[in-house]
Amino acid sequence: MNPLEKIFGKTAQMTVLKNLIENQNESTYLSGIAQETGLSHSSVSRVITPLVGSGIVLEKPLGKQIRTFQLNMESEATKLILDFYNKINQIEA
């Protein structure tokens, strides 16, 4: 169990956020996140919506049906989350 799960529990939203943090310099698709996390496509879609709405995650459309997602490195909330993630992982190391 990773440090975030110990504190916040293992939820789909935390799993998606952790995946995006670990791949913060890459854009990805819903299906890519689903494949990497073991979550269903519909679960990823459901939990990524509030992350996009809060500005933590950027959504970019590619064509009519394809969307990519990436952490919003310009967001103050994202910066705080990354700082917390890095610090909590140092404590556990």
N, C-alpha and C positions, 0 to 999 in steps of 0.2 A: 504494500500500500504506500503510495507516495504521500508527501507531506500535505498537499492540498486535500487529498481524500481523507486523511486523518482529521483535519480540521473541519471541512465542510461536508464530508460524506461523498460517496461515489454517486454522482448524479450525471445524467446525460449532458446537461449544460456544462458541468465542470469537466467532463471528459472531452467535449468539443473545445472548450477554452484551452485546456492543457495541450491538445493537439495543435491548435493554432499558435500557441506560445512556442511550442517546440519547433514549429515550422514558420516562424514569424517573418522570415524574409522571402517567403514563397506564396504565390497565389495558389488556391486549390479550389476544387469543385465539391459540391455536396457529396457526390458519389465517392470522391477521394477520401473525404473525412470519414464517411461511413465505412469504407473499406479498412482504413487505418485504425479506426476505433472499435470496430465490431458492432456499431450501432446501426439501426435501420436508416434508410434514406429519409423516411418520414420523421423519425426522431431527430435526426440532424437538422432537418428543415424546420421543425418546430422549435428547437432550442436555439438555433442561430438567429432567429428573427429578433428576439429581444437584445441580443448582442449587437446586431446591426442597428436597431432602433436607439440604443444607448450611445452609438458612435464608437464603440470599442472595436467593431469589425466593419471593414469596408466591403460593400457588395458592388461588383462591376458586371454588368450584363455583357455577354458575348453572343451576339445574335438574338434570336427571339426567345429561345428557351434555356440557354446556357448562362449560368451565373458563376462568377468566381468570387472567392472570399479571401480576405487577408486582414491581419491585425492592422488597425489604424494607428500607425506609429506617431501620428501628429496629435492624437488624443491624450489629454492629461490623465484621464481615467486609465487608459492603456498603459501609460508610463508608470502610474502608481501600481497597477496590477503586476507589471513586469518586475518592478522593484521588489514588491512583496514576494513574488514567486522566486526570484533569485535569492533573496535573503532567507526565506523559509527553507529553501533547499540547501543553503550553506549550514544552517543549524542542524539539519538532519544528516549532513555528510559526515 
